[in-house]
Each structure stands twice: as structure tokens, then as C-alpha cells.
């Protein structure tokens, strides 16, 4: 209490702040890092390297949509210029409304791909989506480097 009956408060934290501000700082103290920052940077570097390795190992399935017509449970598609799918390859038939249904490739010729549907469809035409291979994830993320 002061002489006039008033209560005076002094903050302990304010005194510490004043002491730190008035103390002379030596060279390098303004940019002094805490120990956890170095540990965090090392951990970030390790995670970045692990992510690059994983992106090089993981692949993304590539597909090709071929124009197709249906007849019962058989789909006939005109083959594109890429690598033909193997017999027994899982494929999908997608009609004009976007509905998809599973199919299995049963025959591949020089110009056509035939597949058997899981069940008959009512749409006479659509697309047969067949896999064409896998592409590494890193080449998708960084196409100019790979």
C-alpha cells in the first residue's frame, strides 16, 4: 500500500522484460536458435527424403477409355494405339449416363478388345476403360525432372 491508501501492483514479468531489454546483447544473440529448431529441421529433412523415396516407389494406374458397343453381356471396343490389355484383365464399362460396371477382357485382336460384363446392360454404347500400365508417382508430381 502506498501512503495515500492506494494499492500498487508491480508485475514480476515486467521487471524481467526490462532487465532483458536493458542488458547488452553480444554478437549472434539476436539470431540465437533454440535447440528444438535444429532437431525439427533434421526431422523435416528426413521426412522429405522418405517422401521422395516413397513417391519413386508408388505407382499410379493409367487407363485408356475405348469407344465401345454392347450386345448382351459382351462389350466390343475399338482398340487404341497403346499397349493392348492382356486376356483376363479387369476392366470397366461406362455408359453415357456415367454408370460403370465391371468387365473382364476375353479377347484382344489387332483392332478390337472384347470383354464380358458382370451382368447385361441396357445402354447400347459407351466406353470400355482398360488399364494400360503404371506410372511412378514422382513423374506425375515432377514431370520435368522425370
Secondary structure, 3 states (H helix, E strand, C coil): CCCCCCCCCCCHHHHHHHHHHHCCCCCCCCCCCCHHHHHHHHHHHHHHHHHHHHHHHCEEEEEEEEEEEEECCEEEEECCCCCCCCCCCEEEEEECCCCEEEEEEEEECCCEEEEEECCCCCCCEEEEEEEEEEEEHHHHHCCCCC
